[in-house]
């Protein structure tokens, strides 16, 4: 079954395409900015300020805007910035989990080696 796209009244083709692909776009932007944050090219506090500004713009202007492309663009900006804020937290949790796994493996290997000695 073929799915037909329905455009809103006064919606542009760009607005429709943006609305259909907005999650992919937000994830792509977040991935690029996340790498820049982890590499130290972007300060995390600056990303937090950008996220705050993007959410304020979305809530005050974009959410109820009559044009679909403005709603989608502000949504993409807010979601991508909020995802970037989470990148250092996810990285820290991942590093902590990796350290726990290494310690558990080291204890296991140590126990095996000590058991062989007997």
C-alpha positions as CSV (number, residue, x, y, z in Angstrom):
1,X,0.0,0.0,0.0
2,X,1.4,3.4,-1.0
3,X,1.3,6.2,1.6
4,X,0.5,9.6,0.2
5,X,1.9,12.7,1.8
6,X,-0.7,15.3,2.8
7,X,0.4,18.9,2.9
8,X,-1.2,21.3,5.3
9,X,-2.9,24.4,4.1
10,X,-0.1,26.9,3.2
11,X,2.6,24.3,3.7
12,X,5.6,24.3,1.5
13,X,7.3,21.2,0.0
14,X,10.4,22.0,2.1
15,X,8.2,22.2,5.2
16,X,6.7,18.8,4.5
17,X,10.1,17.2,3.8
18,X,11.5,18.8,7.0
19,X,8.6,17.5,9.0
20,X,9.0,14.0,7.7
21,X,12.8,13.9,8.3
22,X,13.1,16.0,11.4
23,X,14.1,13.2,13.8
24,X,16.9,12.1,11.5
25,X,18.0,15.6,11.1
26,X,18.0,16.2,14.8
27,X,20.0,13.0,15.5
28,X,22.5,14.0,12.8
29,X,23.1,17.4,14.2
30,X,23.3,16.0,17.7
31,X,25.9,13.4,16.6
32,X,28.1,16.0,14.9
33,X,27.9,18.4,17.8
34,X,28.4,15.5,20.3
35,X,31.7,14.6,18.7
36,X,32.7,18.3,18.9
37,X,31.8,18.4,22.6
38,X,33.7,15.2,23.3
39,X,36.7,16.4,21.3
40,X,36.7,19.7,23.3
41,X,36.0,21.9,20.4
42,X,32.7,23.0,22.0
43,X,32.4,23.9,25.6
44,X,29.6,21.9,27.4
45,X,28.3,25.1,29.1
46,X,27.9,26.7,25.7
47,X,25.9,23.7,24.6
48,X,23.7,24.0,27.7
49,X,23.0,27.7,26.9
50,X,22.2,26.8,23.3
51,X,19.8,24.1,24.4
52,X,18.1,26.5,26.8
53,X,17.7,29.1,24.1
54,X,16.5,26.5,21.6
55,X,13.8,25.2,24.0
56,X,12.7,28.7,24.8
57,X,12.4,29.6,21.1
58,X,10.5,26.4,20.4
59,X,8.1,26.9,23.3
60,X,7.5,30.6,22.7
61,X,7.5,30.8,18.9
62,X,7.7,27.5,17.2
63,X,5.2,25.3,18.9
64,X,2.1,27.2,17.9
65,X,3.4,28.9,14.7
66,X,1.1,28.7,11.8
67,X,3.8,27.5,9.4
68,X,4.8,23.9,9.5
69,X,8.4,24.6,8.5
70,X,8.9,27.0,11.4
71,X,7.4,24.5,13.8
72,X,9.7,21.7,12.5
73,X,12.8,23.8,12.4
74,X,12.5,25.0,16.0
75,X,11.6,21.4,17.1
76,X,14.8,20.1,15.4
77,X,16.9,22.8,17.0
78,X,15.5,22.1,20.5
79,X,15.7,18.3,20.3
80,X,19.2,18.3,18.8
81,X,20.5,20.6,21.4
82,X,18.9,18.7,24.2
83,X,20.5,15.5,22.9
84,X,23.9,17.1,22.8
85,X,23.5,18.1,26.4
86,X,23.2,14.4,27.3
87,X,26.4,13.4,25.4
88,X,28.9,14.0,28.2
89,X,26.6,12.3,30.7
90,X,26.2,9.2,28.5
91,X,30.0,9.2,27.9
92,X,30.7,9.4,31.7
93,X,28.2,6.5,32.4
94,X,29.8,4.4,29.6
95,X,33.3,5.0,30.9
96,X,32.2,4.1,34.4
97,X,30.5,0.9,33.2
98,X,33.6,0.0,31.2
99,X,35.8,0.5,34.3
100,X,33.5,-1.7,36.4
101,X,33.7,-4.4,33.7
102,X,37.5,-4.2,33.6
103,X,37.7,-4.5,37.5
104,X,35.3,-7.5,37.6
105,X,37.3,-9.2,34.8
106,X,40.6,-8.5,36.7
107,X,39.2,-9.9,39.9
108,X,37.9,-13.0,38.0
109,X,41.3,-13.6,36.4
110,X,43.1,-13.0,39.7
111,X,40.9,-15.6,41.4
112,X,41.6,-18.1,38.6
113,X,45.3,-17.5,38.8
114,X,45.2,-17.9,42.6
115,X,43.2,-21.1,42.4
116,X,45.8,-22.6,40.0
117,X,48.5,-22.1,42.6
118,X,47.0,-24.6,45.0
